Amino acid sequence: MTEITEKKDDLVLIVDDTKENLQVLGNILRENKYKIVLANNGSEALAIVAKRLPDLILLDIMMPDMDGFEVCSRLKADERTMHIPVIFLTAKTETEDIVRGFKLGGIDYITKPFKHEELLIRVKTHVALKKARDLIVEQNEKLELLNKEKNNFLSIAAHDLKNPITAIKGFSKIIEDENTTLSQEELIDFSKEIRVTAESMFQIVVDLLDINAIEEGKINFSIEPFNIDDFIKSKIDNYKLRAAEKSITINFINNTGNSIVNADSNKVGQVFENLLSNALKFSPFNKNIWIKSEKITLGDGREFIEISVKDEGPGLTEDDKSKLFGKFAKLSARPTNEESSTGLGLSIVKRLAEAMGGATRCESTYGEGAAFIFTVRVKE
């Protein structure tokens, strides 16, 4: 027999082979707004717990077939149920029964006949302790995640910043020591290397600040209508020189005409430039990048412009796909011309697009390039 009432978040499973005991305990707890699940034997109790985890179990010791000690032993042997608090119900007060129950993992016991106030205090106390423990576990998991992210940050600081700083120091030292013998062309080349390296460092810092601001809700959006197609064309123009350095052709297929979207143009630009920059980084020399814009309508009638950036690079493995859009993601695919990558760009893309009411996704077959797609809401 199983009975469930839905009056409170705290769920108590009562296990007893005596119908009268189930009724007494159930009525007391129902009157105090607990949700109740009833089981009249050990097997039924284990079946219930397998489907739904209670906050507390009141468990009779003396039952046929499977006694309360066996039920408790099985619960504590299962990682999924081992932390559910168990209060034993017993008509006996022999020391050996109580001690055995504690050794098996029980946290308390109540003797029959039940005392109304005692029962409620014990149930309330142990449910509260269980919830406090759950909260501690949840907070510890969050702290572990934050600690992992901190370590990732330190790794970036130690690796991604250390290397370019070393390069800048090296080039600067050459210019300082050999400025009288270096040709004008060599000075320009070294200066260019310093600038490019500094820009790489600057992008790392910007990405870290951006992801931190997004997570803390400190990003302000200025939502205004603008022509998305003209906007994309202007952004492509800004990247033609970088594309030419790798003999890459950027192709724009406009299937939307002159569409007006409602978004923050600076943030949309950050999303688009991040994807286009990635496509250039991971594309081999003498390839194409295909940019396409299309209007789509969702089932609820809302209209979006869908923008895709597709490269002809190595594509993504299934393992890479599972890491996409996560912070500090390091993929097996690497930039093709020693370009830098923080692993934060796609995480920023996803969060910015979603914050403006859009979405992001990736389509890729390993060995056949990758297409990154994001959507922007059409002005109504």
C-alpha positions in Angstrom: 0.0 0.0 0.0 1.3 3.5 -0.9 -0.3 6.8 0.0 1.1 10.2 -0.7 -0.2 13.6 0.4 1.1 16.8 -1.2 1.1 19.5 1.4 4.7 20.3 2.2 8.2 19.9 0.8 9.3 17.5 3.6 8.6 13.9 2.6 8.5 11.2 5.3 8.3 7.5 4.5 6.7 5.4 7.3 7.4 1.7 7.2 5.4 -0.6 9.6 3.6 -3.9 9.1 0.8 -2.8 11.5 -2.0 -0.8 9.9 -2.9 0.9 13.1 0.6 2.3 13.5 0.6 3.6 10.0 -2.6 5.4 10.6 -1.5 6.9 13.9 1.8 8.1 12.6 0.3 9.2 9.2 -2.4 11.3 10.9 0.0 13.0 13.3 2.4 14.0 10.5 -0.4 15.0 8.0 -1.9 17.3 10.6 1.5 19.0 10.7 1.6 19.4 6.9 4.2 16.7 6.1 4.0 14.7 2.9 3.6 11.1 3.7 4.4 7.8 2.0 3.3 4.6 3.7 4.7 1.1 3.2 3.7 -2.0 5.2 6.9 -4.1 4.6 10.6 -3.7 3.9 10.5 -4.7 0.2 7.8 -2.1 -0.5 9.8 0.5 1.3 12.9 -0.2 -0.7 10.8 -0.1 -3.9 9.4 3.3 -3.0 12.8 4.7 -2.1 14.2 3.5 -5.5 11.7 5.8 -7.2 11.6 8.8 -4.8 14.0 9.8 -2.1 12.3 10.8 1.2 13.7 13.4 3.6 13.2 11.0 6.5 12.3 7.3 7.1 10.4 6.1 10.2 11.3 2.4 10.2 9.7 -0.4 12.3 12.2 -2.9 13.5 10.0 -6.0 14.0 8.6 -6.9 10.5 8.1 -10.3 8.8 10.3 -11.4 5.9 12.7 -8.4 6.1 13.1 -6.6 9.4 14.0 -3.0 9.9 17.7 -3.8 10.5 17.9 -5.4 7.1 16.1 -2.5 5.4 18.4 0.0 7.1 21.5 -2.0 6.1 20.5 -2.0 2.5 19.8 1.7 2.5 23.1 2.5 4.0 24.9 0.3 1.5 23.5 2.3 -1.4 25.4 5.5 -2.2 22.1 7.1 -3.5 20.2 6.4 -0.2 22.9 6.2 2.4 22.4 9.8 3.7 18.6 9.5 4.3 18.1 9.7 8.0 16.4 6.6 9.6 14.5 6.7 12.9 13.7 3.2 14.2 10.3 2.4 15.6 10.3 -0.2 18.3 8.1 -1.6 21.1 11.3 -2.7 22.8 13.8 -0.7 24.8 16.4 -3.4 25.1 19.9 -1.9 24.8 21.1 -4.4 22.2 18.3 -3.4 19.7 19.0 0.3 20.1 22.8 -0.2 19.8 22.4 -2.5 16.8 20.2 0.1 15.1 22.8 2.9 15.7 25.6 0.7 14.4 23.7 0.1 11.1 23.3 3.8 10.6 20.1 4.7 12.3 20.2 8.2 13.8 17.4 7.9 16.5 14.6 5.7 17.8 11.0 6.1 19.0 9.3 3.7 21.2 5.7 2.5 21.0 3.1 3.6 22.0 4.0 6.9 20.2 4.1 10.2 22.1 2.7 12.9 19.9 5.0 15.8 20.9 8.1 13.6 21.1 7.4 12.2 17.6 7.0 15.7 16.1 10.1 17.1 17.7 12.3 14.2 16.6 10.9 14.3 13.0 11.3 18.1 12.8 14.8 17.9 14.2 16.1 15.2 11.9 14.4 16.6 8.7 16.0 20.0 9.5 19.4 18.4 10.0 19.1 16.5 6.8 18.2 19.6 4.8 21.1 21.4 6.5 23.4 18.7 5.4 22.0 18.8 1.8 22.6 22.5 1.7 26.2 22.0 2.9 26.8 19.4 0.2 25.4 21.7 -2.4 27.5 24.6 -1.2 30.6 22.4 -1.2 29.9 21.4 -4.8 29.7 25.1 -5.7 32.9 25.9 -3.8 34.6 23.0 -5.6 33.5 24.4 -9.0 34.7 27.9 -8.0 38.0 26.5 -6.9 38.3 24.6 -10.2 37.6 27.8 -12.1 40.1 29.7 -9.9 42.7 27.1 -10.8 41.8 27.4 -14.5 42.2 31.2 -14.2 45.7 30.8 -12.5 46.6 28.3 -15.3 45.7 30.9 -17.9 47.7 33.6 -16.0 50.7 31.3 -15.7 50.6 29.9 -19.2 48.7 32.1 -21.7 50.0 35.4 -20.2 53.5 34.2 -19.2 54.5 33.1 -22.8 53.5 36.4 -24.5 55.1 38.4 -21.7 58.3 36.5 -22.3 58.1 37.2 -26.0 57.6 40.9 -25.4 60.5 41.0 -23.0 62.7 39.2 -25.6 61.8 41.5 -28.5 62.2 44.6 -26.4 65.6 43.4 -25.2 66.8 42.9 -28.8 65.6 46.4 -29.7 67.3 47.9 -26.6 70.6 46.1 -27.1 70.9 46.2 -30.9 69.0 49.3 -31.9 72.1 50.8 -33.7 72.6 47.7 -35.9 69.0 46.7 -36.7 67.6 47.7 -40.0 64.4 49.8 -40.3 62.6 46.7 -41.6 63.8 44.6 -38.6 62.6 47.3 -36.2 59.2 47.3 -37.8 59.0 43.5 -37.7 59.9 43.4 -34.0 57.5 46.2 -33.2 54.8 44.3 -35.0 55.5 41.2 -33.0 55.3 43.2 -29.8 52.0 44.7 -30.8 50.4 41.4 -31.9 51.5 39.7 -28.7 50.2 42.6 -26.6 46.9 42.4 -28.4 46.7 38.7 -27.6 47.3 39.4 -23.9 44.7 42.2 -23.9 42.1 39.8 -25.4 42.8 37.3 -22.6 42.2 40.1 -20.0 39.0 41.3 -21.8 37.6 37.8 -22.0 38.2 37.2 -18.3 36.6 40.5 -17.3 33.6 39.9 -19.7 32.8 36.4 -18.3 33.1 37.7 -14.8 30.8 40.7 -15.5 28.2 38.4 -17.2 28.2 36.0 -14.2 27.8 38.8 -11.8 25.0 40.4 -13.8 27.0 43.6 -14.4 26.6 43.6 -18.2 24.3 46.4 -19.3 22.4 46.1 -22.6 21.3 48.9 -24.8 18.6 47.4 -26.9 17.9 49.3 -30.1 16.8 48.5 -33.7 19.5 48.2 -36.4 20.0 46.7 -39.8 21.7 43.3 -39.2 22.8 42.7 -42.8 24.6 46.1 -43.1 26.1 45.4 -39.7 27.5 42.0 -40.7 29.0 43.4 -43.9 30.8 46.1 -42.0 32.2 43.5 -39.5 33.4 41.3 -42.4 35.2 44.2 -43.9 37.1 44.6 -40.6 38.4 41.1 -40.9 39.4 40.9 -44.6 43.0 41.9 -43.8 43.3 39.1 -41.3 41.7 36.7 -43.7 44.1 37.7 -46.5 47.1 36.8 -44.2 46.0 33.2 -44.5 44.6 33.5 -48.1 41.1 32.8 -46.7 38.0 34.0 -48.6 35.0 35.2 -46.5 31.7 34.6 -48.3 28.4 36.3 -47.2 25.1 34.8 -48.2 22.3 37.2 -47.3 18.8 35.5 -47.4 17.1 38.1 -45.3 17.2 41.3 -47.3 17.4 44.4 -45.1 16.3 43.0 -41.8 15.9 45.1 -38.7 16.7 43.4 -35.4 16.2 44.6 -31.9 19.4 44.0 -29.8 22.5 45.6 -28.4 24.6 46.2 -31.5 27.9 46.2 -29.5 27.1 42.8 -27.9 25.9 41.3 -31.2 29.2 42.5 -32.7 31.1 40.9 -29.9 29.3 37.6 -30.5 29.8 37.7 -34.3 33.4 38.8 -34.2 34.2 36.0 -31.7 32.8 33.4 -34.1 34.4 34.9 -37.2 37.7 35.2 -35.3 37.5 31.6 -34.3 36.7 30.5 -37.8 39.8 32.3 -39.1 42.0 30.8 -36.3 40.9 27.2 -37.0 40.8 27.4 -40.8 43.8 26.2 -42.8 45.4 28.5 -45.4 43.6 28.9 -48.8 40.1 28.0 -47.5 36.7 29.6 -47.3 34.5 30.9 -44.5 30.8 30.9 -45.2 28.6 33.4 -43.4 24.8 33.1 -43.9 21.8 35.0 -42.5 18.3 33.7 -42.6 15.0 34.6 -41.1 13.3 31.9 -39.0 10.0 31.8 -37.2 9.5 29.8 -34.0 6.3 27.8 -33.2 5.1 30.7 -31.0 5.3 33.1 -33.9 8.4 35.0 -32.8 10.8 35.9 -35.6 14.6 35.7 -35.4 17.6 36.3 -37.7 19.8 33.2 -37.7 23.4 33.9 -38.5 25.8 31.0 -39.2 29.6 31.1 -39.5 31.0 28.0 -41.2 34.6 27.2 -41.7 36.5 24.5 -43.6 38.7 23.5 -40.7 39.1 20.1 -39.0 35.7 20.1 -37.5 34.8 18.8 -34.0 35.0 15.4 -32.3 32.1 14.3 -30.2 34.3 15.0 -27.1 34.9 18.5 -28.3 31.2 19.0 -28.9 30.4 18.1 -25.3 32.8 20.8 -24.0 31.6 23.6 -26.3 30.3 26.8 -24.7 31.9 25.9 -21.3 34.4 28.1 -19.6 38.1 27.5 -20.2 37.2 24.8 -22.8 40.3 23.4 -24.4 39.5 21.5 -27.6 41.5 19.0 -29.5 41.4 21.2 -32.6 44.1 23.9 -32.4 44.6 27.2 -34.3 46.4 26.7 -37.6 48.8 29.6 -37.5 49.9 29.8 -33.8 47.0 32.1 -32.9 46.1 32.3 -29.2 42.9 31.0 -27.6 41.7 31.5 -24.0 38.9 29.0 -24.1 36.4 31.6 -23.0 35.1 33.0 -26.3 32.3 30.5 -26.9 31.2 30.7 -23.3 30.9 34.5 -23.7 29.0 34.1 -27.1 26.4 31.8 -25.5 25.8 33.9 -22.5 25.5 37.2 -24.4 23.2 35.7 -27.1 20.9 34.2 -24.5 20.9 37.4 -22.4 19.4 39.2 -25.5 16.8 36.5 -26.0 18.6 34.5 -28.7 20.3 31.2 -28.7 23.5 29.5 -29.9 24.4 26.1 -31.3 27.0 24.2 -33.3 26.8 21.9 -36.2 29.9 19.9 -37.1 31.0 16.6 -38.6 34.6 15.7 -37.7 36.9 16.4 -40.7 34.3 18.6 -42.5 34.5 21.9 -40.7 32.2 23.5 -38.1 29.2 25.9 -38.3 28.4 28.1 -35.3 25.0 29.6 -35.3 23.4 32.3 -33.2 20.0 34.1 -33.4 18.9 37.7 -32.9 15.3 38.8 -32.3 13.6 40.6 -35.2 12.2 44.0 -34.4 8.4 43.6 -34.0 
